[in-house]
Amino acid sequence: MSAQTDVAIRGTRSATGPGVLARAGGLARSSALWVVAAIVVLIAAIVTVLVQGGENTSPLHYESTEDSGGRAFVEVLRDHGRDLTTTESLGEAGAAVDAGETVAIYAADWTLSDPAIEDLSARAAASGARIVLIAPEQQVEVWTDALLYDYLSEGAGAPPSRRAPNCEADIANTAGNVRHEDTGDEYFSTSSEPADSTFCYGADSGDVVPHGVYAQVPHGDAGGTLTVMGSTQWFANGTLAQEGHMSLVAGVLGTDEPLTYYYPVQSDQPVEGDEGGAGGSPTWLFPRWAVAALLWSLPVVLVALLVYGRRLGPLAIEPLPVIVPAAETVRGRSALLQRSQARAEALADLRTAALVRIGRRLALPPDAPAAEVVARAAAQSGLDPAWAEAVLLTDQPHDDETLIRISIDITTIESEVDPL
């Protein structure tokens, strides 16, 4: 057996390549940065969700248990069998309006933009939904042209903080007195004799125009109404049990149809010039944590670029041409073939080299057909021609054991051929 064939066979058999553990370790090292980046983003998202997922203490928010919060009236209504849904989504509130349901809206603090109000008002007028506004103040004039927000005249004196119904509405008279400690702001009708409208809890100012802290007017041609609850005290946790507040809230919101309490957030509101319509620009579609995750991902990506783009030390100067020992290239090629499980290609290399050497020993020309070389080798060495043909031409390696056996048989045939 020649030395070169022995090197090829031993290279094919011994160059096993990295094992499973080594390959797993290499994969772990190559993906370590991305794993760390994913962990950082995940932690940032979890922290953001936890921070934002705590109790919202905003005034009249349905999660807030503070004195100014609104959790109490929500839970009382639910305890009494009210089908009540809470949401901060303008889209969900709009869907409830389109369904003709009762929608209570926290309208104070200018949390609703004018485009959002105009959109909800138009949809409520078309569907016949009952809209209940909590302290809308000046923005009530965007909701409807039947009401305006103003202050009592100076001649009325100091408005009382404890108000009687002063109207014929059953709900208000059942509730009785309420508290209203503002400076005299009330909601006035734009008509001296509004039809099918109700104004209650107004201070006795002698004004002939109907007015009050509580007002209800028709809205649209589909039978809907717009109700204004002008004081946040009537809903707040700390004052809900005072006077007739809970009775008034239950009377207005305690119908049998589904109720949605919409608490607007500014990030969910469209503004003037938005082309996205209700719901604002496309950014409102993303959850809040997505913004935090994006901000965290920016430095992670920057670090990744720096890590993968860094130079691993100074440039190595290699004298050319580079001389690589033949045995090293043979071993390297054998290892690559084994790693890719290219048994047929490896065997083809071994057969080709063996046929070239056998042809030289038998003094055959370089262009002699492989079948002729095999036949001459079998005849000269006294081997079975069919077996020699199978070993040198036709047998295919289906596994490593078959490849090793054929390689050994090739070496055996080559060793039996004596030079001429």
TIZAVEX-59815 format. One record per residue (C-alpha): residue number from 1; y, x, z. Coordinates in nm, 3 decimals, padded with zeros to 5 digits. Layout:
+-----+---------+---------+---------+
! num !      yy !      xx !      zz !
+-----+---------+---------+---------+
! NUM !       Y !       X !       Z !
...
+-----+---------+---------+---------+
//
This chain:
+-----+---------+---------+---------+
! num !      yy !      xx !      zz !
+-----+---------+---------+---------+
!   1 !  00.000 !  00.000 !  00.000 !
!   2 !  00.337 !  00.143 ! -00.099 !
!   3 !  00.607 !  00.203 !  00.155 !
!   4 !  00.852 ! -00.034 ! -00.010 !
!   5 !  00.602 ! -00.322 ! -00.012 !
!   6 !  00.520 ! -00.250 !  00.350 !
!   7 !  00.889 ! -00.263 !  00.439 !
!   8 !  00.931 ! -00.592 !  00.252 !
!   9 !  00.630 ! -00.748 !  00.421 !
!  10 !  00.721 ! -00.623 !  00.764 !
!  11 !  01.079 ! -00.735 !  00.711 !
!  12 !  00.966 ! -01.080 !  00.614 !
!  13 !  00.731 ! -01.104 !  00.908 !
!  14 !  00.938 ! -00.942 !  01.181 !
!  15 !  01.294 ! -01.051 !  01.099 !
!  16 !  01.272 ! -01.376 !  01.287 !
!  17 !  01.648 ! -01.428 !  01.321 !
!  18 !  01.809 ! -01.575 !  01.630 !
!  19 !  01.603 ! -01.806 !  01.844 !
!  20 !  01.687 ! -02.157 !  01.953 !
!  21 !  01.870 ! -02.042 !  02.266 !
!  22 !  02.067 ! -01.782 !  02.074 !
!  23 !  02.167 ! -02.034 !  01.807 !
!  24 !  02.264 ! -02.286 !  02.076 !
!  25 !  02.474 ! -02.021 !  02.250 !
!  26 !  02.649 ! -01.932 !  01.926 !
!  27 !  02.720 ! -02.295 !  01.852 !
!  28 !  02.857 ! -02.344 !  02.202 !
!  29 !  03.086 ! -02.041 !  02.167 !
!  30 !  03.214 ! -02.153 !  01.826 !
!  31 !  03.286 ! -02.505 !  01.948 !
!  32 !  03.417 ! -02.411 !  02.294 !
!  33 !  03.782 ! -02.449 !  02.193 !
!  34 !  03.728 ! -02.797 !  02.052 !
!  35 !  03.531 ! -02.900 !  02.359 !
!  36 !  03.813 ! -02.781 !  02.584 !
!  37 !  04.068 ! -02.960 !  02.365 !
!  38 !  03.868 ! -03.282 !  02.379 !
!  39 !  03.840 ! -03.254 !  02.757 !
!  40 !  04.215 ! -03.197 !  02.792 !
!  41 !  04.294 ! -03.497 !  02.572 !
!  42 !  04.042 ! -03.709 !  02.762 !
!  43 !  04.187 ! -03.610 !  03.097 !
!  44 !  04.539 ! -03.682 !  02.972 !
!  45 !  04.432 ! -04.024 !  02.847 !
!  46 !  04.257 ! -04.104 !  03.176 !
!  47 !  04.557 ! -03.994 !  03.381 !
!  48 !  04.791 ! -04.198 !  03.162 !
!  49 !  04.572 ! -04.505 !  03.189 !
!  50 !  04.544 ! -04.463 !  03.565 !
!  51 !  04.919 ! -04.417 !  03.602 !
!  52 !  05.002 ! -04.711 !  03.380 !
!  53 !  04.705 ! -04.912 !  03.501 !
!  54 !  04.839 ! -04.944 !  03.856 !
!  55 !  05.022 ! -05.246 !  03.984 !
!  56 !  05.332 ! -05.325 !  03.783 !
!  57 !  05.611 ! -05.390 !  04.035 !
!  58 !  05.867 ! -05.524 !  03.787 !
!  59 !  06.047 ! -05.846 !  03.888 !
!  60 !  05.826 ! -06.154 !  03.840 !
!  61 !  05.550 ! -05.949 !  03.679 !
!  62 !  05.219 ! -06.129 !  03.716 !
!  63 !  05.057 ! -05.819 !  03.875 !
!  64 !  05.333 ! -05.747 !  04.128 !
!  65 !  05.276 ! -05.832 !  04.495 !
!  66 !  05.628 ! -05.726 !  04.589 !
!  67 !  05.870 ! -05.990 !  04.720 !
!  68 !  06.033 ! -05.996 !  04.376 !
!  69 !  05.698 ! -06.012 !  04.194 !
!  70 !  05.531 ! -06.311 !  04.032 !
!  71 !  05.166 ! -06.281 !  04.126 !
!  72 !  05.175 ! -06.558 !  04.385 !
!  73 !  05.269 ! -06.849 !  04.158 !
!  74 !  05.017 ! -06.732 !  03.896 !
!  75 !  04.733 ! -06.724 !  04.149 !
!  76 !  04.833 ! -07.059 !  04.304 !
!  77 !  04.825 ! -07.227 !  03.964 !
!  78 !  04.487 ! -07.072 !  03.886 !
!  79 !  04.349 ! -07.176 !  04.225 !
!  80 !  04.442 ! -07.532 !  04.139 !
!  81 !  04.245 ! -07.520 !  03.816 !
!  82 !  04.524 ! -07.428 !  03.577 !
!  83 !  04.403 ! -07.258 !  03.257 !
!  84 !  04.655 ! -06.974 !  03.273 !
!  85 !  04.660 ! -06.658 !  03.059 !
!  86 !  04.893 ! -06.364 !  03.125 !
!  87 !  05.002 ! -06.118 !  02.859 !
!  88 !  05.259 ! -05.855 !  02.767 !
!  89 !  05.184 ! -05.886 !  02.396 !
!  90 !  05.430 ! -06.057 !  02.166 !
!  91 !  05.146 ! -06.119 !  01.921 !
!  92 !  04.938 ! -06.306 !  02.180 !
!  93 !  05.240 ! -06.508 !  02.290 !
!  94 !  05.311 ! -06.598 !  01.928 !
!  95 !  04.952 ! -06.711 !  01.880 !
!  96 !  04.980 ! -06.940 !  02.184 !
!  97 !  05.306 ! -07.083 !  02.047 !
!  98 !  05.144 ! -07.146 !  01.708 !
!  99 !  04.862 ! -07.331 !  01.885 !
! 100 !  05.115 ! -07.570 !  02.041 !
! 101 !  05.040 ! -07.461 !  02.398 !
! 102 !  05.275 ! -07.427 !  02.694 !
! 103 !  05.424 ! -07.078 !  02.705 !
! 104 !  05.625 ! -06.961 !  03.006 !
! 105 !  05.841 ! -06.658 !  02.929 !
! 106 !  06.017 ! -06.422 !  03.165 !
! 107 !  06.348 ! -06.416 !  02.976 !
! 108 !  06.569 ! -06.232 !  03.226 !
! 109 !  06.696 ! -05.873 !  03.198 !
! 110 !  06.725 ! -05.893 !  02.818 !
! 111 !  06.364 ! -05.786 !  02.772 !
! 112 !  06.336 ! -06.002 !  02.461 !
! 113 !  06.521 ! -05.891 !  02.150 !
! 114 !  06.708 ! -06.144 !  01.938 !
! 115 !  06.466 ! -06.113 !  01.642 !
! 116 !  06.173 ! -06.184 !  01.875 !
! 117 !  06.350 ! -06.488 !  02.020 !
! 118 !  06.439 ! -06.624 !  01.678 !
! 119 !  06.081 ! -06.583 !  01.562 !
! 120 !  05.925 ! -06.750 !  01.868 !
! 121 !  06.183 ! -07.029 !  01.866 !
! 122 !  06.120 ! -07.112 !  01.501 !
! 123 !  05.743 ! -07.110 !  01.550 !
! 124 !  05.770 ! -07.333 !  01.859 !
! 125 !  05.988 ! -07.580 !  01.672 !
! 126 !  05.726 ! -07.601 !  01.399 !
! 127 !  05.419 ! -07.627 !  01.625 !
! 128 !  05.557 ! -07.852 !  01.900 !
! 129 !  05.485 ! -07.596 !  02.174 !
! 130 !  05.645 ! -07.633 !  02.519 !
! 131 !  05.857 ! -07.326 !  02.595 !
! 132 !  05.957 ! -07.258 !  02.955 !
! 133 !  06.224 ! -06.989 !  02.994 !
! 134 !  06.281 ! -06.812 !  03.325 !
! 135 !  06.648 ! -06.715 !  03.372 !
! 136 !  06.740 ! -06.649 !  03.007 !
! 137 !  07.116 ! -06.651 !  03.080 !
! 138 !  07.323 ! -06.580 !  02.766 !
! 139 !  07.015 ! -06.544 !  02.545 !
! 140 !  06.945 ! -06.915 !  02.581 !
! 141 !  07.198 ! -06.962 !  02.303 !
! 142 !  06.966 ! -06.765 !  02.070 !
! 143 !  06.675 ! -06.994 !  02.158 !
! 144 !  06.857 ! -07.320 !  02.086 !
! 145 !  07.194 ! -07.452 !  01.982 !
! 146 !  07.160 ! -07.737 !  02.233 !
! 147 !  07.246 ! -07.520 !  02.537 !
! 148 !  07.503 ! -07.262 !  02.636 !
! 149 !  07.531 ! -07.044 !  02.942 !
! 150 !  07.856 ! -07.049 !  03.139 !
! 151 !  08.009 ! -07.048 !  03.485 !
! 152 !  08.153 ! -07.337 !  03.675 !
! 153 !  08.528 ! -07.378 !  03.663 !
! 154 !  08.732 ! -07.223 !  03.939 !
! 155 !  08.831 ! -07.569 !  04.064 !
! 156 !  08.474 ! -07.638 !  04.169 !
! 157 !  08.501 ! -07.403 !  04.464 !
! 158 !  08.214 ! -07.192 !  04.591 !
! 159 !  07.888 ! -07.332 !  04.456 !
! 160 !  07.630 ! -07.417 !  04.721 !
! 161 !  07.325 ! -07.195 !  04.760 !
! 162 !  07.107 ! -07.494 !  04.843 !
! 163 !  07.089 ! -07.741 !  04.556 !
! 164 !  06.973 ! -08.101 !  04.546 !
! 165 !  06.820 ! -08.237 !  04.223 !
! 166 !  07.121 ! -08.458 !  04.133 !
! 167 !  06.926 ! -08.606 !  03.843 !
! 168 !  06.667 ! -08.872 !  03.768 !
! 169 !  06.383 ! -08.638 !  03.660 !
! 170 !  06.060 ! -08.710 !  03.848 !
! 171 !  05.957 ! -08.345 !  03.868 !
! 172 !  06.287 ! -08.235 !  04.025 !
! 173 !  06.305 ! -08.526 !  04.266 !
! 174 !  05.946 ! -08.466 !  04.377 !
! 175 !  06.024 ! -08.102 !  04.444 !
! 176 !  06.345 ! -08.176 !  04.630 !
! 177 !  06.597 ! -07.909 !  04.722 !
! 178 !  06.585 ! -07.555 !  04.588 !
! 179 !  06.774 ! -07.232 !  04.642 !
! 180 !  07.016 ! -07.084 !  04.392 !
! 181 !  07.230 ! -06.806 !  04.530 !
! 182 !  07.401 ! -06.693 !  04.213 !
! 183 !  07.779 ! -06.718 !  04.161 !
! 184 !  07.789 ! -07.048 !  03.981 !
! 185 !  07.619 ! -06.977 !  03.650 !
! 186 !  07.464 ! -07.286 !  03.494 !
! 187 !  07.336 ! -07.416 !  03.163 !
! 188 !  07.554 ! -07.666 !  02.983 !
! 189 !  07.473 ! -07.909 !  02.706 !
! 190 !  07.656 ! -07.864 !  02.379 !
! 191 !  07.670 ! -08.244 !  02.349 !
! 192 !  07.852 ! -08.479 !  02.583 !
! 193 !  07.560 ! -08.725 !  02.569 !
! 194 !  07.243 ! -08.530 !  02.484 !
! 195 !  06.946 ! -08.751 !  02.394 !
! 196 !  06.612 ! -08.700 !  02.574 !
! 197 !  06.756 ! -08.412 !  02.777 !
! 198 !  06.743 ! -08.340 !  03.148 !
! 199 !  06.985 ! -08.140 !  03.361 !
! 200 !  06.917 ! -08.091 !  03.733 !
! 201 !  07.035 ! -07.887 !  04.029 !
! 202 !  07.392 ! -07.870 !  03.910 !
! 203 !  07.683 ! -07.816 !  04.145 !
! 204 !  07.919 ! -08.111 !  04.176 !
! 205 !  08.207 ! -07.978 !  03.971 !
! 206 !  08.322 ! -08.302 !  03.819 !
! 207 !  08.248 ! -08.166 !  03.471 !
! 208 !  08.158 ! -08.450 !  03.237 !
! 209 !  07.935 ! -08.223 !  03.026 !
! 210 !  07.574 ! -08.237 !  03.150 !
! 211 !  07.481 ! -07.909 !  03.320 !
! 212 !  07.251 ! -07.761 !  03.580 !
! 213 !  07.031 ! -07.468 !  03.679 !
! 214 !  06.731 ! -07.661 !  03.547 !
! 215 !  06.749 ! -07.801 !  03.195 !
! 216 !  06.507 ! -07.947 !  02.945 !
! 217 !  06.600 ! -08.030 !  02.584 !
! 218 !  06.403 ! -08.131 !  02.273 !
! 219 !  06.305 ! -07.846 !  02.045 !
! 220 !  06.215 ! -07.903 !  01.682 !
! 221 !  06.078 ! -08.204 !  01.503 !
! 222 !  05.717 ! -08.163 !  01.617 !
! 223 !  05.777 ! -08.297 !  01.968 !
! 224 !  05.823 ! -07.966 !  02.146 !
! 225 !  06.059 ! -07.905 !  02.438 !
! 226 !  06.257 ! -07.612 !  02.571 !
! 227 !  06.278 ! -07.595 !  02.950 !
! 228 !  06.512 ! -07.356 !  03.131 !
! 229 !  06.432 ! -07.253 !  03.488 !
! 230 !  06.757 ! -07.084 !  03.577 !
! 231 !  06.661 ! -06.901 !  03.898 !
! 232 !  06.404 ! -06.626 !  03.950 !
! 233 !  06.396 ! -06.723 !  04.320 !
! 234 !  06.183 ! -07.025 !  04.234 !
! 235 !  05.900 ! -06.800 !  04.109 !
! 236 !  05.928 ! -06.486 !  04.327 !
! 237 !  05.656 ! -06.408 !  04.582 !
! 238 !  05.901 ! -06.378 !  04.868 !
! 239 !  06.077 ! -06.712 !  04.809 !
! 240 !  05.806 ! -06.921 !  04.642 !
! 241 !  05.724 ! -07.102 !  04.967 !
! 242 !  06.087 ! -07.190 !  05.043 !
! 243 !  06.230 ! -07.536 !  04.982 !
! 244 !  06.066 ! -07.710 !  04.686 !
! 245 !  06.017 ! -07.403 !  04.470 !
! 246 !  05.637 ! -07.414 !  04.432 !
! 247 !  05.646 ! -07.789 !  04.378 !
! 248 !  05.903 ! -07.750 !  04.101 !
! 249 !  05.706 ! -07.466 !  03.935 !
! 250 !  05.381 ! -07.662 !  03.956 !
! 251 !  05.548 ! -07.973 !  03.821 !
! 252 !  05.687 ! -07.791 !  03.517 !
! 253 !  05.382 ! -07.571 !  03.447 !
! 254 !  05.103 ! -07.782 !  03.590 !
! 255 !  05.005 ! -07.980 !  03.282 !
! 256 !  04.648 ! -08.002 !  03.153 !
! 257 !  04.701 ! -07.802 !  02.834 !
! 258 !  04.649 ! -07.421 !  02.830 !
! 259 !  04.934 ! -07.214 !  02.972 !
! 260 !  05.034 ! -06.861 !  02.874 !
! 261 !  05.270 ! -06.655 !  03.089 !
! 262 !  05.434 ! -06.398 !  02.864 !
! 263 !  05.604 ! -06.102 !  03.030 !
! 264 !  05.790 ! -05.914 !  02.755 !
! 265 !  05.812 ! -05.536 !  02.742 !
! 266 !  06.076 ! -05.360 !  02.538 !
! 267 !  05.831 ! -05.135 !  02.353 !
! 268 !  05.671 ! -05.448 !  02.207 !
! 269 !  05.992 ! -05.599 !  02.070 !
! 270 !  06.122 ! -05.590 !  01.714 !
! 271 !  06.484 ! -05.490 !  01.668 !
! 272 !  06.743 ! -05.561 !  01.404 !
! 273 !  06.643 ! -05.405 !  01.072 !
! 274 !  06.269 ! -05.393 !  01.147 !
! 275 !  06.060 ! -05.474 !  00.842 !
! 276 !  05.750 ! -05.533 !  01.049 !
! 277 !  05.851 ! -05.886 !  01.146 !
! 278 !  05.737 ! -06.020 !  01.479 !
! 279 !  05.592 ! -05.744 !  01.688 !
! 280 !  05.832 ! -05.477 !  01.568 !
! 281 !  05.763 ! -05.158 !  01.379 !
! 282 !  05.402 ! -05.048 !  01.322 !
! 283 !  05.415 ! -04.834 !  01.638 !
! 284 !  05.377 ! -05.144 !  01.854 !
! 285 !  05.018 ! -05.173 !  01.732 !
! 286 !  04.922 ! -04.857 !  01.918 !
! 287 !  04.822 ! -04.873 !  02.287 !
! 288 !  05.050 ! -04.697 !  02.533 !
! 289 !  04.801 ! -04.421 !  02.612 !
! 290 !  04.784 ! -04.324 !  02.244 !
! 291 !  05.137 ! -04.181 !  02.261 !
! 292 !  05.050 ! -03.970 !  02.565 !
! 293 !  04.729 ! -03.851 !  02.399 !
! 294 !  04.925 ! -03.755 !  02.086 !
! 295 !  05.176 ! -03.556 !  02.291 !
! 296 !  04.891 ! -03.374 !  02.466 !
! 297 !  04.716 ! -03.304 !  02.137 !
! 298 !  05.018 ! -03.123 !  01.991 !
! 299 !  04.999 ! -02.819 !  02.224 !
! 300 !  04.619 ! -02.822 !  02.193 !
! 301 !  04.645 ! -02.799 !  01.814 !
! 302 !  04.905 ! -02.523 !  01.849 !
! 303 !  04.674 ! -02.325 !  02.077 !
! 304 !  04.387 ! -02.378 !  01.832 !
! 305 !  04.598 ! -02.242 !  01.546 !
! 306 !  04.695 ! -01.940 !  01.752 !
! 307 !  04.335 ! -01.873 !  01.857 !
! 308 !  04.183 ! -01.908 !  01.512 !
! 309 !  04.472 ! -01.735 !  01.341 !
! 310 !  04.489 ! -01.433 !  01.568 !
! 311 !  04.385 ! -01.084 !  01.453 !
! 312 !  04.082 ! -00.944 !  01.630 !
! 313 !  04.230 ! -00.598 !  01.682 !
! 314 !  04.362 ! -00.346 !  01.430 !
! 315 !  04.228 ! -00.333 !  01.077 !
! 316 !  03.921 ! -00.111 !  01.041 !
! 317 !  03.947 !  00.159 !  00.775 !
! 318 !  03.612 !  00.202 !  00.598 !
! 319 !  03.564 !  00.489 !  00.351 !
! 320 !  03.444 !  00.370 !  00.011 !
! 321 !  03.194 !  00.347 ! -00.139 !
! 322 !  02.991 !  00.220 !  00.154 !
! 323 !  02.634 !  00.350 !  00.156 !
! 324 !  02.382 !  00.108 !  00.297 !
! 325 !  02.020 !  00.223 !  00.340 !
! 326 !  01.780 !  00.034 !  00.114 !
! 327 !  01.552 ! -00.053 !  00.405 !
! 328 !  01.845 ! -00.218 !  00.583 !
! 329 !  01.925 ! -00.439 !  00.285 !
! 330 !  01.558 ! -00.531 !  00.247 !
! 331 !  01.534 ! -00.630 !  00.612 !
! 332 !  01.858 ! -00.824 !  00.592 !
! 333 !  01.748 ! -01.014 !  00.283 !
! 334 !  01.410 ! -01.087 !  00.441 !
! 335 !  01.577 ! -01.226 !  00.752 !
! 336 !  01.804 ! -01.447 !  00.543 !
! 337 !  01.512 ! -01.581 !  00.343 !
! 338 !  01.316 ! -01.658 !  00.657 !
! 339 !  01.613 ! -01.823 !  00.830 !
! 340 !  01.658 ! -02.055 !  00.532 !
! 341 !  01.277 ! -02.105 !  00.508 !
! 342 !  01.288 ! -01.990 !  00.145 !
! 343 !  00.915 ! -01.895 !  00.136 !
! 344 !  00.876 ! -01.942 ! -00.240 !
! 345 !  01.172 ! -01.712 ! -00.315 !
! 346 !  01.042 ! -01.448 ! -00.074 !
! 347 !  00.695 ! -01.459 ! -00.229 !
! 348 !  00.844 ! -01.439 ! -00.580 !
! 349 !  01.023 ! -01.116 ! -00.482 !
! 350 !  00.701 ! -00.969 ! -00.340 !
! 351 !  00.497 ! -01.065 ! -00.650 !
! 352 !  00.758 ! -00.930 ! -00.891 !
! 353 !  00.775 ! -00.595 ! -00.715 !
! 354 !  00.395 ! -00.574 ! -00.694 !
! 355 !  00.347 ! -00.660 ! -01.065 !
! 356 !  00.602 ! -00.395 ! -01.166 !
! 357 !  00.422 ! -00.128 ! -00.964 !
! 358 !  00.075 ! -00.237 ! -01.085 !
! 359 !  00.197 ! -00.234 ! -01.446 !
! 360 !  00.321 !  00.123 ! -01.404 !
! 361 ! -00.013 !  00.231 ! -01.255 !
! 362 ! -00.198 !  00.078 ! -01.551 !
! 363 !  00.044 !  00.238 ! -01.801 !
! 364 !  00.145 ! -00.102 ! -01.940 !
! 365 !  00.478 ! -00.149 ! -02.119 !
! 366 !  00.771 ! -00.299 ! -01.919 !
! 367 !  00.762 ! -00.620 ! -02.125 !
! 368 !  00.394 ! -00.686 ! -02.066 !
! 369 !  00.327 ! -01.048 ! -01.964 !
! 370 !  00.244 ! -01.108 ! -01.598 !
! 371 ! -00.091 ! -01.269 ! -01.690 !
! 372 ! -00.195 ! -00.957 ! -01.880 !
! 373 ! -00.101 ! -00.735 ! -01.586 !
! 374 ! -00.310 ! -00.952 ! -01.353 !
! 375 ! -00.610 ! -00.953 ! -01.589 !
! 376 ! -00.600 ! -00.574 ! -01.636 !
! 377 ! -00.563 ! -00.521 ! -01.260 !
! 378 ! -00.867 ! -00.741 ! -01.185 !
! 379 ! -01.075 ! -00.571 ! -01.449 !
! 380 ! -00.980 ! -00.219 ! -01.338 !
! 381 ! -01.038 ! -00.286 ! -00.968 !
! 382 ! -01.344 ! -00.509 ! -01.002 !
! 383 ! -01.180 ! -00.802 ! -00.823 !
! 384 ! -01.234 ! -01.170 ! -00.902 !
! 385 ! -00.989 ! -01.252 ! -01.186 !
! 386 ! -00.938 ! -01.609 ! -01.062 !
! 387 ! -00.858 ! -01.492 ! -00.711 !
! 388 ! -00.622 ! -01.222 ! -00.838 !
! 389 ! -00.440 ! -01.476 ! -01.058 !
! 390 ! -00.404 ! -01.715 ! -00.763 !
! 391 ! -00.267 ! -01.441 ! -00.538 !
! 392 ! -00.026 ! -01.288 ! -00.791 !
! 393 !  00.077 ! -01.597 ! -00.988 !
! 394 ! -00.017 ! -01.949 ! -00.882 !
! 395 ! -00.063 ! -01.993 ! -00.507 !
! 396 !  00.237 ! -02.147 ! -00.328 !
! 397 !  00.327 ! -02.083 !  00.038 !
! 398 !  00.354 ! -02.411 !  00.230 !
! 399 !  00.400 ! -02.246 !  00.568 !
! 400 !  00.453 ! -01.905 !  00.722 !
! 401 !  00.080 ! -01.844 !  00.771 !
! 402 !  00.013 ! -01.898 !  00.399 !
! 403 !  00.300 ! -01.665 !  00.306 !
! 404 !  00.164 ! -01.393 !  00.533 !
! 405 ! -00.190 ! -01.433 !  00.392 !
! 406 ! -00.072 ! -01.412 !  00.031 !
! 407 !  00.144 ! -01.107 !  00.115 !
! 408 ! -00.156 ! -00.931 !  00.265 !
! 409 ! -00.369 ! -01.021 ! -00.039 !
! 410 ! -00.099 ! -00.879 ! -00.271 !
! 411 ! -00.109 ! -00.555 ! -00.076 !
! 412 ! -00.491 ! -00.553 ! -00.098 !
! 413 ! -00.490 ! -00.598 ! -00.478 !
! 414 ! -00.227 ! -00.330 ! -00.522 !
! 415 ! -00.425 ! -00.085 ! -00.309 !
! 416 ! -00.741 ! -00.140 ! -00.520 !
! 417 ! -00.571 ! -00.051 ! -00.850 !
! 418 ! -00.607 !  00.315 ! -00.922 !
! 419 ! -00.347 !  00.487 ! -01.141 !
! 420 ! -00.459 !  00.570 ! -01.493 !
+-----+---------+---------+---------+
//
